[in-house]
């Protein structure tokens, strides 16, 4: 029994979950800070620039979704085969996964650059907003291959329980981004004043920094799984397993983009103000959901490894521990959103109307934060167990099946306030279904 097996299978649950999750929570918090800082500086350019950033965000999220979703598939397969003691299959999963990720990155680069202009024109006729969106998108999408490979390496390191490596790389990328943002946007010191192009360049250079960290550490302290040409195999069984988990996980990640695009269409009928408020909310909510995602990321390799090793009791305890941690994070977010909504919204706009309407939206949406922890933890656990389809069902309920038609109906009855109420109602229904789907899998 090797060190990783000892650690995954015998460590006490809470210390194990904390040791695996806290590095990811820290890196997710830094990443959340980056998102807020990035929007803070772009908002200082103009409200049109901030609106453009909100419109481009769904496409960025699709890229991230494909990379993370397929990475989750690689992560789960490596962890399962490692737990089952099948090292050669784990090597094959890592090698094939990295090659496929490169192909995905190239395809995504071509697609996103070609669709950005018509996509923006579908949501606004204001030439300045479209110009800002194109200038930002053309640069940031040029770094897609680097971003996808960096995320794939992150998931491979996580599959072995090396969360501190992921933390180091992610934090490095975020810090580089945060430092470069004001320098490149406003032209401080010797740096050129690039405006919104500076924000995009800072994002890409941050992603490059993270990939370089992973590459350097992989050389200094090699991975347990061996990524080499000899391990490359187009086994149909391995492809089915990778995509069987990766496709539902990708859809899980991409569905928020579908939701944002649909809600943008509904909200734009009232005013561009509400499109910007939705964009601000999604920047803010990452400060909650990314730390929760840190615990979910810490859980996936542990729960997959123990599931592969047949440790069903530990699997159940691991899930319950992560559920509790997610609920505590969401509780903190609820308190802040109800007590200080005007303070957080004012970080992104000096307009009194934006602050007032944004504060009202945040108070209503936050009603569903705590109950959403059930869906977040359940979806992550199902992915870690290789149950991609039930996880996808949960996400479809949260992001498409309930909230989009409900938003349309309630907006017709209550105005724009109805869209905000649709959030917490959808979370409540999705949580109930999540509990029903997970019970038989955990044997409780």
Residue pairs with C-beta under 8 A, 6 or more apart in sequence:
2 224
4 82
4 160
4 161
4 224
5 82
5 83
5 309
7 16
7 161
8 16
8 83
8 161
8 301
8 302
8 305
8 306
8 309
9 83
9 305
9 306
9 309
9 311
9 314
11 19
13 314
13 317
13 318
13 321
14 321
16 302
16 318
17 295
17 298
17 299
17 302
17 318
17 321
17 322
17 325
19 163
20 161
20 163
20 298
20 299
20 301
20 302
21 163
21 294
21 295
21 297
21 298
21 299
21 322
21 325
22 163
22 294
22 298
23 163
23 164
23 166
23 167
23 298
24 158
24 163
24 166
24 167
24 293
24 294
24 295
24 297
24 298
25 291
25 294
25 295
25 298
26 167
26 171
26 294
27 166
27 167
27 170
27 171
27 174
27 294
28 170
28 290
28 291
28 293
28 294
29 287
29 290
29 291
29 294
30 170
30 171
30 174
30 175
31 170
31 174
31 286
31 290
32 286
32 287
32 290
32 291
33 174
33 178
33 287
34 174
34 177
34 178
34 206
35 283
35 286
35 287
36 283
36 284
36 287
36 347
37 178
37 181
38 177
38 178
38 181
38 199
38 202
38 203
39 50
39 53
39 279
39 280
39 283
39 348
40 347
40 348
41 181
41 182
41 185
41 186
41 199
42 49
42 50
42 53
42 185
42 196
42 199
43 49
43 50
43 348
43 349
44 185
45 132
45 185
45 195
45 196
46 128
46 132
47 276
47 349
47 351
48 126
48 128
48 129
48 132
49 132
49 195
49 196
50 276
50 279
50 280
50 348
50 349
51 124
51 129
51 132
51 272
51 275
51 276
51 279
52 120
52 129
52 130
52 131
52 132
52 133
52 136
52 196
53 132
53 133
53 136
53 196
53 199
53 279
54 264
54 275
54 276
54 278
54 279
54 280
54 282
55 119
55 120
55 123
55 124
55 129
55 133
55 264
55 275
55 279
56 116
56 120
56 133
56 136
56 137
56 140
57 257
57 260
57 279
57 282
58 257
58 258
58 260
58 261
58 264
59 112
59 115
59 116
59 119
59 137
59 141
59 257
60 140
61 253
61 254
61 256
61 257
61 260
62 108
62 112
62 254
62 257
63 108
63 112
63 141
63 144
63 147
63 148
64 147
64 151
64 253
65 250
65 251
65 252
65 253
65 254
65 257
66 104
66 108
66 148
66 250
66 253
66 254
67 101
67 104
67 105
67 147
67 148
67 151
67 152
68 151
68 155
68 249
68 250
68 253
69 246
69 247
69 248
69 249
69 250
69 251
69 252
69 253
69 254
70 97
70 100
70 101
70 104
70 152
70 242
70 243
70 246
70 249
70 250
71 97
71 101
71 151
71 152
71 154
71 155
71 156
71 246
72 155
72 245
72 246
72 249
72 300
72 383
73 97
73 241
73 242
73 243
73 244
73 245
73 246
73 247
73 249
73 388
74 93
74 94
74 97
74 98
74 101
74 152
74 155
74 156
74 159
74 242
74 246
75 155
75 156
75 158
75 159
75 300
75 301
75 304
76 159
76 245
76 300
76 304
76 383
76 384
76 385
76 386
77 90
77 93
77 97
77 238
77 241
77 242
77 245
77 386
78 90
78 93
78 94
78 97
78 156
78 159
78 160
78 225
79 159
79 300
79 301
79 304
79 305
79 308
79 384
80 304
80 305
80 307
80 308
80 386
81 87
81 89
81 90
81 93
81 308
82 90
82 159
82 160
82 224
82 225
82 305
82 308
83 304
83 305
83 306
83 307
83 308
83 309
84 308
84 309
87 225
88 231
89 238
90 225
91 225
91 226
91 227
91 228
91 231
92 231
92 232
92 233
92 235
92 238
93 225
93 238
93 241
93 242
94 156
94 159
94 223
94 225
94 226
94 227
94 231
95 226
95 227
95 228
95 229
95 231
95 232
95 233
96 231
96 232
96 233
96 234
96 235
96 238
96 239
96 242
97 152
97 156
97 242
98 149
98 152
98 153
98 156
98 227
99 232
100 242
101 148
101 149
101 151
101 152
102 145
102 148
102 149
104 148
105 144
105 145
105 146
105 147
105 148
105 149
106 145
108 141
108 144
108 148
109 141
109 142
109 144
109 145
112 137
112 141
112 144
113 137
113 138
113 141
113 142
116 133
116 134
116 137
116 138
116 141
117 130
117 134
120 129
120 130
120 133
120 134
120 137
121 130
123 261
123 264
123 265
123 268
123 275
124 130
124 268
124 272
126 272
132 196
135 195
135 196
135 197
135 200
136 196
136 197
136 199
136 200
137 200
138 200
139 197
139 200
139 201
139 204
140 200
140 203
140 204
142 204
143 203
143 204
143 207
143 208
146 204
146 207
146 208
146 211
147 204
147 207
149 211
150 169
150 173
150 207
150 210
150 211
150 214
153 169
153 211
153 214
153 215
153 218
154 166
154 169
154 170
154 210
154 214
156 223
156 225
156 227
157 163
157 165
157 166
157 214
157 217
157 223
158 166
158 297
158 300
158 301
159 225
159 301
160 223
160 224
160 225
160 301
161 301
161 302
162 223
163 297
163 298
165 213
165 214
165 217
166 297
168 213
168 217
169 210
169 211
169 213
169 214
169 217
170 210
172 209
172 210
172 213
173 206
173 207
173 208
173 209
173 210
173 213
174 206
175 206
176 202
176 205
176 206
176 209
177 202
177 203
177 205
177 206
180 198
180 201
180 202
180 205
180 206
181 198
181 199
181 202
182 188
183 189
183 191
183 198
183 202
184 191
184 192
184 194
184 197
184 198
184 199
184 201
184 202
185 193
185 194
185 195
185 196
185 198
185 199
185 202
186 193
186 198
187 193
187 194
187 198
191 198
192 198
194 201
241 386
244 386
244 388
245 383
245 386
245 388
246 388
247 388
248 383
248 388
248 389
248 391
248 392
249 383
249 388
249 391
251 392
251 395
251 396
252 379
252 383
252 391
252 392
252 394
252 395
255 395
255 396
255 398
255 399
255 400
256 282
256 399
258 399
258 400
259 399
259 400
259 403
259 404
260 278
260 282
262 404
262 407
263 278
263 404
263 407
263 419
264 275
264 278
266 407
266 408
266 411
266 419
267 274
267 275
267 277
267 278
267 416
267 419
268 274
268 275
270 411
270 415
270 416
273 353
273 354
273 357
274 357
274 416
274 419
276 349
276 354
277 345
277 354
277 357
277 358
277 361
278 361
280 345
280 348
280 349
280 358
281 358
281 361
281 362
281 365
283 348
284 344
284 362
285 333
287 333
288 329
288 330
288 332
288 333
288 369
289 376
291 329
292 325
292 326
292 329
292 330
292 373
292 376
292 377
293 376
293 380
295 322
295 325
295 326
295 329
295 377
296 322
296 326
296 376
296 377
296 379
296 380
296 381
297 380
298 322
299 318
299 319
299 322
299 377
299 380
299 381
299 384
300 380
300 383
300 384
301 384
302 318
302 384
303 315
303 318
303 319
303 381
303 384
303 385
304 384
304 385
304 386
306 314
306 315
306 318
307 315
307 384
307 385
307 386
312 442
312 443
315 385
315 442
316 442
316 443
316 444
319 377
319 378
319 381
319 438
319 442
322 377
322 380
322 381
323 373
323 374
323 377
323 378
326 373
326 376
326 377
327 370
327 373
329 373
330 369
330 370
330 372
330 373
331 369
331 370
333 366
333 369
334 366
334 367
334 369
334 370
336 344
337 344
337 362
337 363
337 365
337 366
337 369
338 363
338 366
341 358
341 359
341 360
341 362
341 363
342 355
342 356
342 359
344 362
345 354
345 355
345 358
345 359
345 362
346 355
348 354
348 358
349 355
349 358
357 416
360 417
360 420
361 420
364 417
364 420
364 421
364 423
364 424
365 420
365 423
365 424
366 424
367 423
367 424
368 423
368 424
368 425
368 426
368 427
368 428
369 427
371 424
371 427
371 428
371 431
372 398
372 427
372 430
372 431
374 431
374 434
374 435
375 394
375 397
375 398
375 427
375 430
375 431
375 434
378 391
378 394
378 434
378 435
378 437
378 438
379 391
379 394
379 395
379 434
380 391
381 438
381 441
381 442
382 388
382 390
382 391
382 394
382 437
382 438
382 441
383 391
385 441
387 441
390 437
390 438
390 441
393 433
393 437
394 430
394 433
394 434
394 437
397 426
397 429
397 430
397 433
398 426
398 427
398 430
402 422
402 425
402 426
402 429
402 430
403 422
403 423
403 425
403 426
406 422
406 425
406 426
407 418
407 419
407 422
409 418
410 417
410 418
410 419
410 421
410 422
411 418
411 419
412 418
414 421
